[in-house]
């Protein structure tokens, strides 16, 4: 998606129960590396200029009393 001039890659994670943590906690370093590689491939294939500002957001979805709960974490991690 776009947020102004930024290109945003959004990872949506769902947990049926927060008993073992929310969806955001499942975006481990290993998952971050996979997302980063996929984003780089996308940028190359779509011929996006190398100076394009990008960020990674995570949307964590969980159930709370049978109602969905959303937590949007902007700039959840960096590629450094």
Secondary structure, 3 states (H helix, E strand, C coil): CEECCEEEEEEEEEECCCCCCCHHHHCCHHHHHHHHHHHHHHHHHCCCCCCCCEEEEEEEEEEECCEEEEEEEEEEECCC
